[in-house]
Amino acid sequence: MDKGKITFTGHSGAKLAARLDMPGGQLRATAIFAHCFTCSKDIAAARRISQRLASMGIAVLRFDFTGLGHSEGEFANTDFSSNVDDLVHAAQYLVDQGTAPCLLVGHSLGGAAVLKAAGEIPSVKAVVTIGAPSCPGHVVHNFGSSLEEIKEQGQASVSLAGRPFTIGQRFVDDVSQATLLPAVANLKRALLVMHSPIDQTVGIENAGEIFAAAKHPKSFITLDNADHLMSNREDAEYAAEVIAAWSARYLGIRQPAAPIGAPEGIVRASEADPAGFLQDVTAGPLHHSLADEPVTYGGSDKGMSPYQFLSAGLAACTSMTIRMYARRKRWPLQHVFVDVTHDKVHAQDCDTCEALVGKVDQFKRVVHLQGALDAEQRTRLLEIADKCPVHRTLEGEISVLTRLASED
């Protein structure tokens, strides 16, 4: 399937500009993202949510509705119904590419559009709305005093988010007459409603009306302090993580099965994504985890980085060593956890390092002890932390022997 920048034919025959965000590893599902009113596929919320879902294995097609963004066509000749038709055409494009969409995600008026379009896309199993109005006609209040001019002249230029748009009477009539709640009641798909209680553009009462009209299975997630456009990265990424976790239940997608384990006593890292950095890590025949790099470094952030694994080894060993000593002494240690961070520092800034030039690896370790321990016991347990075998290994002389395996 093609990825990146693509085009497909919309409801009017115009070419619609789109982007297909593909997973770095295994494709688990395919979704369509519908942007907010007069927005585009490249608005921060659409981009961040789509890319985050892609990092979790869900391919996302986001596109500019007719007459918006980089798509062809005249916006003045569109309406709510044409947006719904564009969504159906987007779904057909994915079907023709061999990956029918099973998830629809819509933001604001795009959320209303996906609720209406879902019934016309048989492959869809789940629908998500973000800040969606319960009645498409809600957008009419954005036109203010221009409504009278639209009625008299047939159309008018309206400033929306600082940009001029030509709004015609056709749009006003169509969006005002569009009914959404009957379609919600007959959705027959799993529904996730996401809305912020402080949304000043589309009040949260809209989410309540959508949720009340829907039949189970349905879920509601509050977006706390998010604004209507989901302009903060943290809010968009949180929404994407919730969508991925929630949809897994209804789309029937599962995490890929772990590979066959390595022989006893061997830790094996096996490439899982040749185009990225994802690795299957197996320790003997029983234990499996994923290693990766952050998205900013070209990875898909599906597992800890190699240095995080190294830090995890030091943290786990330290915690175990402290627990073992406290247990033997029968001290009242209720809980222990260890925070470790790794960094590169200049040699001259390291008081305990022998090197004088260049940079050295530095692990910072913070030990948290909970329980009725006196000062002497706490001091002793901190000393015991340095007895951790991994600590000694990292500070000792290390030899790494490498050879090429014989050809299979």
PARO-660156 format. One record per residue (C-alpha): residue number from 1; x, y, z. Coordinates in nm, 4 decimals. Layout:
! residues N
   num       east      north         up
   NUM          X          Y          Z
...
! end
This chain:
! residues 408
   num       east      north         up
     1     0.0000     0.0000     0.0000
     2     0.1222     0.3500    -0.0832
     3     0.2183     0.5722     0.2090
     4     0.3074     0.9334     0.2643
     5     0.1431     1.1952     0.0412
     6    -0.1351     1.0543    -0.1759
     7    -0.4495     1.1690    -0.3582
     8    -0.7866     1.0075    -0.4182
     9    -1.1098     1.1147    -0.5829
    10    -1.3696     1.2843    -0.3647
    11    -1.7481     1.3061    -0.3952
    12    -1.7402     1.5687    -0.6720
    13    -1.4624     1.4140    -0.8772
    14    -1.2053     1.6563    -0.7357
    15    -0.8707     1.5174    -0.6255
    16    -0.8382     1.5191    -0.2473
    17    -0.4962     1.5579    -0.0853
    18    -0.4208     1.3017     0.1822
    19    -0.1458     1.1549     0.3927
    20    -0.1231     0.7941     0.5026
    21     0.0692     0.7553     0.8287
    22     0.1976     0.3985     0.8335
    23     0.3322     0.1971     1.1292
    24     0.7047     0.1371     1.1414
    25     0.6428    -0.2288     1.2253
    26     0.3488    -0.4644     1.1853
    27     0.0220    -0.3177     1.0531
    28    -0.2487    -0.3976     1.3094
    29    -0.5428    -0.1944     1.1781
    30    -0.6362     0.0957     0.9483
    31    -0.8218     0.4134     1.0435
    32    -0.9489     0.7362     0.8856
    33    -0.9125     1.0709     1.0619
    34    -1.1616     1.3499     0.9792
    35    -1.0395     1.6998     1.0675
    36    -1.2341     1.9848     1.2255
    37    -1.4482     2.2455     1.0424
    38    -1.2397     2.4544     0.7939
    39    -0.9214     2.2903     0.9275
    40    -0.6928     2.0572     0.7334
    41    -0.5246     1.7212     0.7620
    42    -0.2088     1.8991     0.8795
    43    -0.3553     2.0729     1.1830
    44    -0.1515     1.9836     1.4924
    45    -0.4200     1.7618     1.6491
    46    -0.4721     1.5577     1.3305
    47    -0.0991     1.5188     1.2718
    48    -0.0066     1.4287     1.6274
    49    -0.2926     1.1853     1.6876
    50    -0.2424     1.0122     1.3520
    51     0.1329     0.9772     1.3943
    52     0.0947     0.8514     1.7495
    53    -0.1602     0.5904     1.6400
    54     0.0776     0.4860     1.3605
    55     0.3519     0.4317     1.6183
    56     0.1127     0.1896     1.7891
    57     0.0501    -0.0144     1.4757
    58    -0.2593     0.1606     1.3378
    59    -0.2259     0.3123     0.9900
    60    -0.4184     0.6398     0.9596
    61    -0.5460     0.8108     0.6443
    62    -0.6009     1.1839     0.7051
    63    -0.7183     1.4032     0.4200
    64    -0.8357     1.7536     0.3334
    65    -1.2077     1.7735     0.2651
    66    -1.3067     1.9149    -0.0757
    67    -1.1993     2.2775    -0.1155
    68    -0.9777     2.2801     0.1939
    69    -0.6041     2.2501     0.2471
    70    -0.4387     2.1091    -0.0633
    71    -0.7516     1.9421    -0.2014
    72    -0.9175     2.0493    -0.5248
    73    -1.2713     2.1798    -0.5496
    74    -1.4606     2.4844    -0.4251
    75    -1.5325     2.5024    -0.0540
    76    -1.8333     2.7237    -0.1290
    77    -1.9937     2.4281    -0.3096
    78    -1.9551     2.1879    -0.0176
    79    -2.1691     2.1134     0.2864
    80    -2.1967     1.8629     0.5702
    81    -2.3394     1.5936     0.3417
    82    -2.0483     1.6329     0.0990
    83    -1.8052     1.5852     0.3888
    84    -1.9785     1.2589     0.4706
    85    -1.9536     1.1558     0.1055
    86    -1.5813     1.2419     0.1029
    87    -1.5350     1.0084     0.3996
    88    -1.7103     0.7271     0.2141
    89    -1.4823     0.7857    -0.0856
    90    -1.1778     0.7802     0.1444
    91    -1.2897     0.4442     0.2785
    92    -1.3355     0.3107    -0.0740
    93    -0.9830     0.4232    -0.1609
    94    -0.8486     0.2169     0.1300
    95    -1.0606    -0.0818     0.0249
    96    -0.9126    -0.0565    -0.3247
    97    -0.5652    -0.0533    -0.1655
    98    -0.6440    -0.3799     0.0122
    99    -0.6823    -0.2477     0.3673
   100    -1.0421    -0.1573     0.4507
   101    -1.0742     0.0866     0.7431
   102    -1.2080    -0.0551     1.0682
   103    -1.1789     0.2639     1.2764
   104    -1.3079     0.6185     1.2185
   105    -1.1785     0.9117     1.4240
   106    -1.3365     1.2558     1.3873
   107    -1.2501     1.5921     1.5422
   108    -1.5190     1.8582     1.5975
   109    -1.7476     1.8682     1.2899
   110    -1.5343     1.5831     1.1558
   111    -1.6597     1.3861     1.4556
   112    -2.0181     1.4481     1.3496
   113    -1.9255     1.3436     0.9947
   114    -1.7760     1.0095     1.1013
   115    -2.0861     0.9321     1.3070
   116    -2.2990     0.9920     0.9977
   117    -2.0654     0.8109     0.7571
   118    -2.0091     0.4985     0.9681
   119    -2.3355     0.3412     0.8552
   120    -2.2195     0.3603     0.4930
   121    -1.8818     0.1938     0.5531
   122    -1.9392    -0.1776     0.6279
   123    -1.5826    -0.2489     0.7394
   124    -1.5938     0.0009     1.0287
   125    -1.6143    -0.1597     1.3719
   126    -1.5457     0.1374     1.5989
   127    -1.5927     0.5154     1.5938
   128    -1.4208     0.7862     1.7993
   129    -1.5333     1.1476     1.8312
   130    -1.3234     1.4312     1.9773
   131    -1.5028     1.7521     2.0713
   132    -1.7898     1.6723     1.8348
   133    -2.1219     1.8619     1.8264
   134    -2.4391     1.6592     1.8775
   135    -2.6032     1.8620     1.5998
   136    -2.4048     1.9615     1.2873
   137    -2.5990     2.2879     1.2791
   138    -2.3928     2.3926     1.5824
   139    -2.1330     2.5423     1.3442
   140    -2.3804     2.8005     1.2158
   141    -2.3212     3.0181     1.5237
   142    -1.9681     3.0798     1.3860
   143    -2.1194     3.2831     1.1001
   144    -2.2679     3.5484     1.3298
   145    -2.4003     3.8573     1.1521
   146    -2.3057     3.7092     0.8141
   147    -2.6095     3.4817     0.8254
   148    -2.8348     3.7634     0.7108
   149    -2.6030     3.8424     0.4183
   150    -2.5873     3.4735     0.3238
   151    -2.9671     3.4623     0.3214
   152    -2.9977     3.7762     0.1093
   153    -2.7039     3.7254    -0.1290
   154    -2.6882     3.3472    -0.1383
   155    -2.3367     3.3485     0.0029
   156    -2.0951     3.5619     0.2037
   157    -1.7306     3.5755     0.3040
   158    -1.6963     3.4694     0.6678
   159    -1.3802     3.5021     0.8754
   160    -1.3082     3.1771     1.0604
   161    -0.9921     3.1417     1.2702
   162    -0.8567     3.4516     1.0983
   163    -0.9105     3.3190     0.7439
   164    -1.1856     3.4119     0.4952
   165    -1.4212     3.1400     0.3708
   166    -1.7108     3.1715     0.1303
   167    -2.0171     3.0195     0.2963
   168    -2.3244     2.9597     0.0817
   169    -2.6905     2.9189     0.1702
   170    -2.6605     2.5568     0.0577
   171    -2.4159     2.4879     0.3394
   172    -2.6291     2.6662     0.5992
   173    -2.9425     2.4790     0.4918
   174    -2.7720     2.1403     0.4764
   175    -2.5927     2.1635     0.8085
   176    -2.8996     2.3069     0.9823
   177    -3.1222     2.0255     0.8570
   178    -2.8747     1.7457     0.9227
   179    -2.9803     1.5145     1.2027
   180    -2.7160     1.3204     1.3887
   181    -2.8631     1.1570     1.6985
   182    -3.0791     0.9044     1.5034
   183    -2.7627     0.7892     1.3266
   184    -2.5895     0.7617     1.6661
   185    -2.8740     0.5537     1.8035
   186    -2.8472     0.3198     1.5037
   187    -2.4670     0.3211     1.4884
   188    -2.4216    -0.0506     1.5653
   189    -2.0510     0.0109     1.6235
   190    -1.8485     0.0617     1.9376
   191    -1.8321     0.4318     2.0230
   192    -1.5775     0.6328     2.2178
   193    -1.6755     0.9925     2.2983
   194    -1.3885     1.2216     2.3996
   195    -1.4526     1.5798     2.5105
   196    -1.3010     1.8508     2.7261
   197    -1.5148     2.0003     3.0056
   198    -1.3632     2.3429     2.9315
   199    -1.4279     2.3359     2.5547
   200    -1.5492     2.6873     2.4727
   201    -1.6256     2.6102     2.1075
   202    -1.8385     2.2972     2.1432
   203    -1.9753     2.2633     2.4959
   204    -1.9429     1.9334     2.6793
   205    -2.3235     1.9013     2.6857
   206    -2.2878     1.7903     2.3221
   207    -2.0849     1.4896     2.4349
   208    -2.3576     1.4059     2.6867
   209    -2.6242     1.4085     2.4166
   210    -2.4182     1.1874     2.1846
   211    -2.3391     0.9449     2.4642
   212    -2.7015     0.9289     2.5802
   213    -2.8250     0.8568     2.2279
   214    -2.5732     0.5788     2.1653
   215    -2.6278     0.2170     2.2538
   216    -2.3641    -0.0025     2.4124
   217    -2.0801    -0.0651     2.3684
   218    -1.9974     0.3001     2.4366
   219    -1.7362     0.4803     2.6432
   220    -1.6702     0.8370     2.7519
   221    -1.3292     0.9901     2.8270
   222    -1.2831     1.3431     2.9557
   223    -0.9927     1.5379     2.8095
   224    -0.9541     1.7506     3.1230
   225    -0.7763     2.0773     3.0383
   226    -0.7576     2.0345     2.6603
   227    -0.8757     2.3169     2.4367
   228    -1.1078     2.2533     2.1426
   229    -0.8277     2.2294     1.8872
   230    -0.6193     1.9949     2.1052
   231    -0.3270     2.2310     2.0522
   232    -0.1115     2.0889     2.3330
   233     0.1021     1.7916     2.2307
   234     0.0381     1.6123     2.5606
   235    -0.3394     1.6219     2.5089
   236    -0.3155     1.4867     2.1537
   237    -0.0800     1.2058     2.2502
   238    -0.2971     1.1130     2.5487
   239    -0.6005     1.0946     2.3210
   240    -0.4110     0.8725     2.0756
   241    -0.2943     0.6354     2.3492
   242    -0.6492     0.6022     2.4836
   243    -0.7881     0.5438     2.1327
   244    -0.5308     0.2713     2.0612
   245    -0.5928     0.0916     2.3899
   246    -0.9729     0.1228     2.3680
   247    -1.0028     0.0212     2.0034
   248    -0.7958    -0.2961     2.0458
   249    -1.0895    -0.4589     2.2232
   250    -1.3365    -0.3835     1.9438
   251    -1.1149    -0.4206     1.6390
   252    -0.9957    -0.7662     1.7409
   253    -0.6301    -0.6666     1.7124
   254    -0.3706    -0.8220     1.9348
   255    -0.0077    -0.7574     2.0050
   256     0.2104    -0.9720     1.7785
   257     0.3039    -1.3036     1.9289
   258     0.6459    -1.3218     2.0836
   259     0.9092    -1.4905     1.8672
   260     1.0455    -1.8295     1.9546
   261     1.2673    -1.7825     2.2574
   262     1.6435    -1.7989     2.2610
   263     1.8163    -2.0998     2.4170
   264     1.8485    -2.1058     2.7947
   265     2.1134    -1.8651     2.9191
   266     2.1138    -1.6464     2.6062
   267     1.9684    -1.2991     2.5596
   268     1.8824    -1.2475     2.1945
   269     1.7891    -0.9250     2.0136
   270     1.6232    -0.9971     1.6804
   271     1.5327    -0.7247     1.4307
   272     1.1555    -0.6791     1.4091
   273     1.1447    -0.3793     1.1749
   274     1.4202    -0.3461     0.9117
   275     1.2977     0.0035     0.8269
   276     1.3250     0.1233     1.1876
   277     1.4934     0.0093     1.5070
   278     1.2363    -0.2167     1.6734
   279     1.3882    -0.5318     1.8241
   280     1.2407    -0.8469     1.9750
   281     1.4386    -0.9245     2.2877
   282     1.4139    -1.2762     2.4279
   283     1.5878    -1.4085     2.7374
   284     1.5828    -1.7850     2.7191
   285     1.2594    -1.9559     2.6125
   286     1.0247    -1.7783     2.8569
   287     1.0795    -1.4014     2.8554
   288     1.0101    -1.1503     2.5781
   289     1.0203    -0.7706     2.5525
   290     1.0690    -0.4999     2.2908
   291     1.3570    -0.2596     2.2422
   292     1.3276     0.0513     2.0293
   293     1.4308     0.4133     1.9941
   294     1.2139     0.7243     2.0402
   295     1.0281     0.8622     1.7387
   296     1.2594     1.1653     1.7379
   297     1.5536     0.9313     1.6700
   298     1.3805     0.7420     1.3894
   299     1.2256     0.4665     1.6005
   300     0.8614     0.3926     1.6816
   301     0.8932     0.4121     2.0630
   302     0.7395     0.0688     2.1210
   303     0.9932    -0.0377     2.3813
   304     1.2759     0.0824     2.5996
   305     1.5933     0.2067     2.4374
   306     1.9167     0.0065     2.4838
   307     2.0421     0.2529     2.7457
   308     1.7091     0.2300     2.9269
   309     1.7525    -0.1471     2.9388
   310     2.0981    -0.0913     3.0850
   311     1.9556     0.1511     3.3420
   312     1.6771    -0.0962     3.4194
   313     1.9352    -0.3639     3.4962
   314     2.1118    -0.1356     3.7434
   315     1.7849    -0.0235     3.9051
   316     1.6453    -0.3777     3.9380
   317     1.9700    -0.5189     4.0737
   318     1.9978    -0.2375     4.3289
   319     1.6410    -0.2887     4.4501
   320     1.6897    -0.6660     4.4779
   321     2.0185    -0.6299     4.6675
   322     1.8672    -0.3868     4.9182
   323     1.5648    -0.6092     4.9702
   324     1.7815    -0.9174     5.0207
   325     1.9920    -0.7421     5.2867
   326     1.6906    -0.5926     5.4695
   327     1.5157    -0.9304     5.4668
   328     1.8194    -1.1002     5.6154
   329     1.8432    -0.8320     5.8854
   330     1.4658    -0.8391     5.9393
   331     1.4501    -0.4637     5.9104
   332     1.1070    -0.2954     5.8597
   333     1.1570    -0.2096     5.4918
   334     0.8048    -0.1935     5.3490
   335     0.8913    -0.0965     4.9923
   336     1.1933    -0.0005     4.7848
   337     1.2185     0.1506     4.4378
   338     1.5140     0.2890     4.2497
   339     1.5226     0.5650     3.9857
   340     1.8120     0.5578     3.7380
   341     1.8987     0.8064     3.4655
   342     2.1841     0.7849     3.2173
   343     2.3805     1.0678     3.0610
   344     2.7113     1.1555     2.9013
   345     2.9223     1.4024     3.0994
   346     3.2633     1.5603     3.0494
   347     3.5345     1.3598     3.2202
   348     3.6544     1.6584     3.4221
   349     3.3062     1.6883     3.5751
   350     3.3184     1.3321     3.7102
   351     3.4807     1.3144     4.0555
   352     3.5153     0.9356     4.0575
   353     3.6329     0.8783     3.6991
   354     3.9924     0.8050     3.6029
   355     3.9602     0.9572     3.2570
   356     4.0613     1.3213     3.2267
   357     3.9456     1.4039     2.8747
   358     3.6423     1.3315     2.6592
   359     3.3060     1.2185     2.7904
   360     3.2138     0.9351     3.0234
   361     2.8868     0.7537     3.0941
   362     2.7205     0.8606     3.4171
   363     2.4324     0.6823     3.5865
   364     2.2449     0.8784     3.8502
   365     2.0669     0.6562     4.0993
   366     1.8073     0.7647     4.3564
   367     1.7044     0.5044     4.6153
   368     1.3605     0.5356     4.7739
   369     1.3112     0.3493     5.1046
   370     0.9721     0.3219     5.2707
   371     0.9167     0.1870     5.6188
   372     0.9968     0.2595     5.9858
   373     1.3737     0.2602     5.9326
   374     1.6032     0.4645     6.1539
   375     1.8788     0.6873     6.0166
   376     2.1489     0.4243     6.0707
   377     1.9525     0.1582     5.8821
   378     1.8874     0.3957     5.5918
   379     2.2535     0.4846     5.5696
   380     2.3523     0.1179     5.5699
   381     2.1021     0.0289     5.2978
   382     2.2396     0.3116     5.0835
   383     2.5860     0.1590     5.1267
   384     2.4449    -0.1820     5.0298
   385     2.3224    -0.0298     4.7026
   386     2.6862    -0.0068     4.5926
   387     2.7245    -0.3835     4.6491
   388     2.4799    -0.4563     4.3694
   389     2.6516    -0.6951     4.1207
   390     2.5450    -0.4892     3.8185
   391     2.6877    -0.1776     3.9836
   392     3.0184    -0.3573     4.0328
   393     3.0120    -0.4783     3.6723
   394     2.9569    -0.1287     3.5366
   395     3.2382     0.0153     3.7459
   396     3.4730    -0.2769     3.6857
   397     3.6746    -0.3799     3.3831
   398     3.4498    -0.5158     3.1083
   399     3.5418    -0.7393     2.8188
   400     3.3087    -0.7910     2.5216
   401     3.4008    -1.0750     2.2873
   402     3.2329    -1.0742     1.9462
   403     3.2410    -1.3325     1.6702
   404     3.0468    -1.3913     1.3511
   405     2.7996    -1.6807     1.3669
   406     2.8358    -1.9552     1.1106
   407     2.5953    -1.9240     0.8181
   408     2.2595    -2.0977     0.8623
! end
